[in-house]
């Protein structure tokens, strides 16, 4: 029997769910580090707020696993590993510079955009699979991620990007 023939949208949904579950748990660990690195009080606060939100998002993912009758397990997500490694690199290379917060903010938005893509896809697949409760949970997280992305843009526009242009005294 060909194993490839057995892979369906159900399988893909479950695999992608494991991927984002892993990613969210990695993000949860990295947010306090990003908050510590940030210089702007607004950016620090945004990272701290998103840490609390991420805990709720992980709980929602656990509910989705429950809906499909699978244990909540992550599988290594290379994409998030790369995005977070870039964030660490920026924190290191721009430490104590005027451009640090702009770099951290850009790294955080890369994370948000990855999550928005994943949750958007998972929500659509859940609807196709008739998993309306799962779709509603995924949509709730999708809305939060989109709002976080907008909040970060507001912080960037308000001060962070302009600050990055000024050499540090």
Secondary structure, 3 states (H helix, E strand, C coil): CCHHHHCCHHHHHHHHHHHHHHHHHHHHHHHHHHHHHCCCHHHHHHHHHHHHHHHHHHHHHHHHHHHCCCCCCCCCCHHHHHHHHHHHHHHHHCCCCCCHHHHHHHHHHHHHHHHHHHHHHHHHHHHHCCCHHHHHHHHHHHHHHHHHHHHHHHHHHHHHHHHCCCCCC
